[in-house]
């Protein structure tokens, strides 16, 4: 899956975010290829670490792991990298697919600089890095609170939606993954399986598995299940339909299995989710 993008407009958005926050931002496509960044150069701290190709490789793996997590969960993810810095990845997505990522960070968010530096030394010691220079850059890093990072993350989440809706980033049309996604959505009430999809698109099982992992971030069966639960969540919050009817509408007619699957994905029972997410002023449907 690839993206076409309006480079001047995208860079202006990243530049504006940097002007407001002083934070570096990068946009990746679904294959973790960097499309744009502002500023283009890493911070001094990260530049020192990446001077060793082995350390740079670890940085890249860390970024890719974070993007993979976001692809699977379809929500923003804030984490601490192996070099001790806090970073956030925000998904750029259509209704059902993550098509790219915005990453911002290289931030210092810790309760104890001394403890964090010990952890950094442990992680970076195997590499050929000037630790004196690194420590100096570490000490110059400005502390940013979790509350501020969360606020930046929410702002970037809105920016990610704007990127796609304003057509600054455009998904290339007619990819096989898109067609499979559309087929699943259209036939969500019907029995869906690997053989059914392979027959519908004249592809092998191995090809389907590969497409699913690359484009949806998970196996095809898990992806179908996640779409069904997403649809169930919308129906539970927006309609009065009884839960057993919603289970049928999303293609899981076995009520007990639906309840277990829903709880596994959301952490709560459908009835509890409905109570917590019912539109205000509406009487929810019966059990």
C-alpha positions, 0 to 999 in steps of 0.5 A: 500500500502506498501514499501519494502526498502533497509535499509542500503542504505536508511540510508546512503542517510539520513546520507549523507543529514545530514552530508551536512545540519545538518538536521534530515530526516524521511521516511514514507510509504503511511500509515504514518508509519516511515520507517527510520530516521537519526538521530533517535532522535528528536532535543532537542527542539522537544524532550522537547515538545514530553515529554508530550504524548498529545503534541506528539500526536499533533506533529504526527497529524501535520505530518500526515496532511502535508503528506495528503496535499502532497498526494493530491497535489503530490508536496512538501509542506513546512509549520510551525508546531504547535511548530513554526518550519518549515518542508518540506514533499517531495513525493516519487511517481511513475507516478501517485501515492504517495507511501511514503514521505521524511520529513525534518525540525525542522528548525527555519525560522522566521523574529522575534524570539520574535513574534514566541516565543509568538505563540509557548507559546500560542500553547504549554501552554496547555501541561505539558512542561518545558517552561524554558528548551524549551525557552533555546532550542528555542534560540539555534535553528539556523536561516535558510533562506527561500532560503536555505530551498527551496534549501534543498527541491529541493535537497530532491525532487531529492533524492526522485526520486533517492530512487525509481528509484534506487530501494532502495524503492520498491512498493509491486506488484499487490496491488488492488490500483495499478490495479485500477490505471492501469485500469483508465490509460488504459481506460482514454478515456472511461466513468469512474465511481464508478459503472464501477470500482466496476464492473471491480474489483468486489468490493463495493462502500465503499471499492473503496472509502476507497482504493481511500482515503488511496492510492490516498489521494482523492475521486475516482472521483477526482482522475480520474479527476486529472489523466485526467488533468495531461495527458492533461497538458502533451499533451498540452506541448508536442503535436500540437493537438488542445485543443478539441482533447486533451479533447477527448483523456483524456476522457472529450469530452465536451470542455466547461466542460474540460476548466472549470475542467482544470482551477479549477485544474491548475488555468489557461485556457488550451490555456494559459497553452499551451503558457506558456509550449510549447516546445521551437521552436515548433509552438503550435496547433490550438484552 
